[in-house]
Amino acid sequence: MNAPAPQLEAVRTQLLEVRSLISIRAESWGDIADIHAVNKQVFETDAEAKLVDLLRSRDKLVISLVAEDQGTLIGHIAFSRVQNESNPGILGLGLGPMAVIPERQKCGIGSQLVQAGIGEGKSLGYDYIVVLGHPTYYPRFGFMPARQFDLHCAWEVPENVFMALEVHTNSLSNVKGLVKYEPEFNEV
């Protein structure tokens, strides 16, 4: 087996060093302005930043994690409850928004946020997570088109961007129907 080229090895080492400096933790009150700024910087409008603020103000953020590098907030992910109309007893979360500042994207920080959020959702006893997101990004975490579970989004969206993840094996085996996000999503 050939040894990797020195340049490739140097890039791998740099990525490992960058990842080791990143900490993922629950948001604190001191992070609120920075979370707003990160979401505002990443998205085309300030709707996502306002949404996170609104969900927080109404105590509807179930999971809110930040990525921090040496005291600087560089990423954020939010999870709020979703409701399946046909199966209200099944506990679901909606992932989003998720943001990493542009100069730190494509370094694995978003992946760390998603994985930490999924782990937290599992530890809190949630059965499934849905996301409206990039169809080539989220499958790496186990998300599949929600239509495969016969789940449908309350909004008109392309089928391939509405995805679901079973947090526990077969937790969606007998579940189907319309999934609704918190009403705050319609307010921004």
C-alpha positions in Angstrom: 0.0 0.0 0.0 1.4 3.4 -1.0 1.9 6.1 1.7 -0.3 9.2 1.2 1.4 12.1 -0.6 2.9 14.6 1.9 0.5 17.4 0.9 -2.5 15.1 1.5 -1.1 14.1 4.9 -0.5 17.7 5.8 -4.2 18.6 5.0 -5.4 15.6 7.1 -3.3 16.8 10.0 -4.7 20.3 9.7 -8.3 19.0 9.6 -7.7 16.9 12.7 -6.1 19.9 14.5 -9.1 22.1 13.6 -11.6 19.5 14.7 -9.8 19.0 18.1 -10.2 22.7 18.8 -13.9 22.7 18.2 -16.2 22.2 21.1 -19.9 21.4 20.8 -22.1 22.4 23.7 -25.6 23.5 24.7 -26.3 27.2 24.1 -26.1 29.5 27.1 -27.7 32.9 27.6 -24.4 34.6 26.8 -24.6 33.0 23.3 -27.9 34.4 22.1 -26.6 37.5 20.2 -23.8 35.4 18.6 -26.3 32.7 17.6 -28.5 35.4 16.0 -25.4 36.8 14.2 -24.3 33.4 12.9 -27.7 32.6 11.5 -28.1 36.0 10.0 -24.7 35.8 8.3 -25.3 32.3 6.8 -28.8 32.6 5.4 -30.0 35.0 2.6 -32.5 36.7 4.9 -32.7 37.1 8.7 -35.8 34.7 8.8 -33.8 31.8 10.4 -32.2 34.1 13.0 -35.6 35.5 13.9 -37.1 32.0 14.0 -34.5 30.7 16.5 -35.1 33.8 18.6 -38.9 33.3 18.5 -38.7 29.6 19.3 -36.4 30.3 22.2 -38.6 33.1 23.6 -41.6 30.7 23.6 -39.5 27.9 25.2 -39.8 25.7 22.1 -36.2 24.9 21.4 -35.8 21.4 22.5 -32.1 21.2 21.6 -29.9 24.2 20.8 -26.2 23.5 20.3 -23.3 25.7 19.4 -19.9 25.0 17.9 -17.2 27.1 19.5 -13.6 27.5 18.6 -11.4 29.0 21.3 -14.3 31.1 22.7 -15.7 32.2 19.3 -19.1 30.9 18.2 -18.8 29.5 14.7 -21.9 27.3 14.3 -25.4 26.6 15.6 -28.1 23.9 15.3 -31.6 24.0 16.6 -34.2 21.2 17.1 -37.9 21.8 17.9 -40.8 19.5 18.2 -42.8 18.3 15.3 -46.2 16.6 15.4 -47.5 13.7 13.4 -51.2 14.3 12.9 -52.0 10.5 12.6 -49.7 9.5 15.5 -49.6 12.2 18.1 -48.0 9.9 20.7 -44.8 9.4 18.6 -42.2 11.9 19.6 -40.6 13.8 16.8 -38.1 16.6 16.3 -37.5 19.0 13.4 -33.8 19.8 12.7 -33.3 23.3 11.7 -31.9 25.7 11.2 -28.3 24.7 11.2 -25.6 27.2 10.4 -21.8 27.3 10.2 -20.0 30.6 9.4 -18.9 30.6 5.7 -15.2 30.6 6.4 -15.5 27.5 8.5 -17.8 25.4 6.3 -16.7 22.2 4.7 -14.5 21.4 7.8 -16.8 18.9 9.5 -18.3 21.4 12.0 -21.8 21.0 10.6 -21.5 17.2 10.8 -20.4 17.4 14.4 -23.4 19.6 15.2 -25.8 17.2 13.4 -24.3 14.1 15.1 -24.4 15.7 18.6 -28.0 16.8 18.0 -29.1 13.4 16.9 -27.4 11.9 20.0 -29.1 14.4 22.3 -32.5 13.6 20.6 -32.0 10.0 21.2 -31.0 10.5 24.8 -34.2 12.6 25.3 -36.4 9.7 24.1 -37.4 11.1 20.7 -38.5 8.6 18.1 -37.7 10.4 14.8 -36.2 13.5 13.4 -37.2 15.3 10.2 -35.3 17.9 8.2 -36.0 20.2 5.3 -32.5 20.3 3.8 -30.0 19.4 1.1 -30.8 15.9 -0.2 -27.1 15.2 -0.7 -25.9 16.3 2.8 -28.3 14.7 5.3 -28.3 11.1 4.1 -24.8 10.7 5.5 -26.4 10.8 8.9 -29.1 8.2 8.1 -31.8 10.6 6.8 -33.9 9.2 4.0 -36.7 10.8 2.0 -39.7 11.0 4.4 -42.0 9.5 1.7 -40.3 6.2 2.3 -41.9 6.2 5.7 -45.2 7.6 4.2 -44.5 10.9 6.0 -45.5 14.2 4.4 -44.5 17.7 5.1 -47.3 20.2 6.0 -45.7 22.6 3.4 -45.4 22.2 -0.4 -41.8 21.2 -0.8 -39.9 19.0 -3.2 -40.1 15.4 -1.9 -36.3 14.9 -1.9 -35.7 17.8 0.6 -38.1 16.5 3.3 -36.2 13.7 5.0 -36.7 11.6 8.1 -34.4 9.6 10.4 -35.5 6.8 12.8 -33.8 7.6 16.0 -34.6 4.1 17.3 -34.7 1.1 15.0 -38.2 0.7 13.4 -39.6 3.7 15.3 -41.4 4.8 12.2 -42.5 1.3 11.0 -46.2 1.9 11.7 -46.2 5.6 11.5 -47.5 7.7 8.5 -49.2 10.9 7.8 -48.7 14.7 7.9 -45.8 16.2 9.9 -46.3 19.7 11.2 -43.7 22.0 12.6 -44.2 24.5 15.5 -46.5 27.4 14.5 -43.6 29.8 14.8 -42.2 28.5 11.5 -45.2 30.2 9.8 -44.6 33.5 11.7 -41.3 34.5 10.2 
